[in-house]
Amino acid sequence: MKYDDYLILKTMMKKNSWTKNKKGVDEYGQLMAGWLKELDMDLQCFQRSEIGNHLLFTSSHEDQSPTLLLLGHLDTVFPPNTFEEVSEDKEWLYGPGACDMKGGNFVALMALRNIYETLGQVQNIDVLLVSDEETGSDDSKSLLRTIAPNYSACIDFEAAGKNHEVVTARKGIATYSINIEGKAAHAGNHFCDGEDANLVAAKLLIQLAEQTNLENGTTINVGKINGGIGANTISPHATLTVEARFTSLNEQKRIIDVIPKLVNHYKKDGITLFIDGGLQRDVMVPTSDQAALIDKLSSIIGIPLKTEKRGGVSDANIIAGMGVPTLDGFGPYGDGDHTKHERVSKKSIKRRISEVTKILEYYASYN
């Protein structure tokens, strides 16, 4: 690639697309729409009022041909005026979203351009770009689950591993907000008239933490606790903010079942508990179908795909949770993501575009 070939990626990075910046996310989405429409892909826009619109770009699907979903997200974690500088040197491009995941979207776009120039069309390949991945895909996950059964396989363009690994497994995650309502009373004069929400919160926190099972890869973190009015008042309210992560379907089921049961255990006269939340992203586990996909793609690109497991989550969790063979990490390698030092390797970009072009050509020319 020549120096100016990175102009598109620089343009992407210069457009602020913080999740809560709907205007910026939609403007970035319009850029992507313009580039993908040049490849004769059709756009279905899922309009949203508070967050950016989700965009599904579709091509024609040949009967009996395998279909591939390319998965990405439009949003980044950087609010306006916090990190907007874009620069480069011989080896790296620096800027917001460089590797998470505008660099990945760039790889997908350039590979699609390559097969369009070679074959004169794109077929059997669709692209979904969601707008809220960085905040948990609370809105887009229903869309992801709805369209997943339409595809034979999915590749997600989050960043590659340091040695170009693709991702075969990710922890699942569940998040909860637990609100406890007690009864205020003067701690000196009317102690027994109160119902201490803080005390319930403390007991519940301990029981939640005890559900951690490091041997099985399960962690429960009560990351935030609030409650009470002051030292001389029995606490009338408390809140717990909880995150659970797990690496197996059995542990996912156990945690999803046990947390509401623990909350219900503390309901009594004078104490009311409300729980909000639940499973945010399914655990992503290796499967035989995924292994077959790895073998197929390795054969297509001519080298064995290196693989790794990650503790973090992505939208690949959701598609994989629907039973679709899914691989993540098909973006280029970079580091410093979610910081002002975010960067992406130019060498890795070139390699990934070459590899993904071969994969897309296989699907687009399948007979």
JOMO-V949523 format. One record per residue. N is the residue number from 1. RES is the residue in one small letter. BURIAL is 1 if it has 16 or more other C-alpha atoms within 10 Angstrom, else 0. Layout:
n;res;burial
N;RES;BURIAL
N;RES;BURIAL
//
This chain:
n;res;burial
1;m;0
2;k;0
3;y;0
4;d;0
5;d;0
6;y;1
7;l;0
8;i;1
9;l;1
10;k;1
11;t;0
12;m;1
13;m;1
14;k;1
15;k;1
16;n;1
17;s;1
18;w;1
19;t;1
20;k;1
21;n;1
22;k;1
23;k;1
24;g;1
25;v;1
26;d;1
27;e;1
28;y;1
29;g;1
30;q;0
31;l;0
32;m;1
33;a;1
34;g;0
35;w;1
36;l;1
37;k;0
38;e;0
39;l;1
40;d;1
41;m;1
42;d;1
43;l;1
44;q;0
45;c;0
46;f;0
47;q;0
48;r;0
49;s;0
50;e;0
51;i;1
52;g;1
53;n;1
54;h;1
55;l;1
56;l;1
57;f;1
58;t;1
59;s;1
60;s;1
61;h;1
62;e;0
63;d;0
64;q;0
65;s;0
66;p;1
67;t;1
68;l;1
69;l;1
70;l;1
71;l;1
72;g;1
73;h;1
74;l;1
75;d;1
76;t;1
77;v;1
78;f;1
79;p;0
80;p;0
81;n;0
82;t;0
83;f;1
84;e;1
85;e;0
86;v;1
87;s;0
88;e;0
89;d;0
90;k;0
91;e;0
92;w;1
93;l;1
94;y;1
95;g;1
96;p;1
97;g;1
98;a;1
99;c;1
100;d;1
101;m;1
102;k;1
103;g;1
104;g;1
105;n;1
106;f;1
107;v;1
108;a;1
109;l;1
110;m;1
111;a;1
112;l;1
113;r;1
114;n;1
115;i;1
116;y;1
117;e;0
118;t;0
119;l;0
120;g;0
121;q;1
122;v;1
123;q;1
124;n;1
125;i;1
126;d;1
127;v;1
128;l;1
129;l;1
130;v;1
131;s;1
132;d;1
133;e;1
134;e;1
135;t;0
136;g;1
137;s;1
138;d;0
139;d;1
140;s;1
141;k;1
142;s;0
143;l;0
144;l;1
145;r;0
146;t;0
147;i;0
148;a;1
149;p;0
150;n;0
151;y;1
152;s;1
153;a;1
154;c;1
155;i;1
156;d;1
157;f;1
158;e;1
159;a;1
160;a;1
161;g;1
162;k;0
163;n;0
164;h;1
165;e;1
166;v;1
167;v;1
168;t;1
169;a;1
170;r;1
171;k;1
172;g;1
173;i;1
174;a;1
175;t;1
176;y;1
177;s;1
178;i;1
179;n;1
180;i;1
181;e;1
182;g;1
183;k;1
184;a;1
185;a;1
186;h;0
187;a;1
188;g;0
189;n;0
190;h;0
191;f;0
192;c;0
193;d;0
194;g;1
195;e;1
196;d;1
197;a;1
198;n;1
199;l;0
200;v;1
201;a;1
202;a;0
203;k;0
204;l;1
205;l;1
206;i;0
207;q;0
208;l;1
209;a;0
210;e;0
211;q;1
212;t;1
213;n;0
214;l;0
215;e;0
216;n;0
217;g;0
218;t;1
219;t;1
220;i;1
221;n;1
222;v;1
223;g;0
224;k;0
225;i;1
226;n;0
227;g;1
228;g;1
229;i;0
230;g;0
231;a;0
232;n;0
233;t;1
234;i;1
235;s;1
236;p;1
237;h;1
238;a;1
239;t;1
240;l;1
241;t;1
242;v;1
243;e;1
244;a;1
245;r;1
246;f;1
247;t;1
248;s;1
249;l;1
250;n;0
251;e;1
252;q;1
253;k;0
254;r;0
255;i;1
256;i;1
257;d;0
258;v;0
259;i;1
260;p;1
261;k;0
262;l;0
263;v;1
264;n;0
265;h;0
266;y;1
267;k;0
268;k;0
269;d;0
270;g;0
271;i;1
272;t;1
273;l;1
274;f;0
275;i;1
276;d;0
277;g;0
278;g;1
279;l;1
280;q;1
281;r;1
282;d;1
283;v;1
284;m;1
285;v;1
286;p;1
287;t;1
288;s;0
289;d;0
290;q;1
291;a;0
292;a;0
293;l;1
294;i;1
295;d;0
296;k;0
297;l;1
298;s;1
299;s;0
300;i;1
301;i;1
302;g;0
303;i;0
304;p;0
305;l;0
306;k;0
307;t;1
308;e;1
309;k;1
310;r;0
311;g;0
312;g;0
313;v;1
314;s;1
315;d;1
316;a;1
317;n;1
318;i;1
319;i;1
320;a;1
321;g;1
322;m;1
323;g;1
324;v;1
325;p;1
326;t;1
327;l;1
328;d;1
329;g;1
330;f;1
331;g;1
332;p;1
333;y;1
334;g;1
335;d;1
336;g;1
337;d;1
338;h;0
339;t;0
340;k;0
341;h;0
342;e;1
343;r;1
344;v;1
345;s;1
346;k;1
347;k;0
348;s;1
349;i;1
350;k;0
351;r;1
352;r;1
353;i;1
354;s;1
355;e;1
356;v;1
357;t;1
358;k;1
359;i;1
360;l;1
361;e;1
362;y;1
363;y;1
364;a;1
365;s;0
366;y;0
367;n;0
//
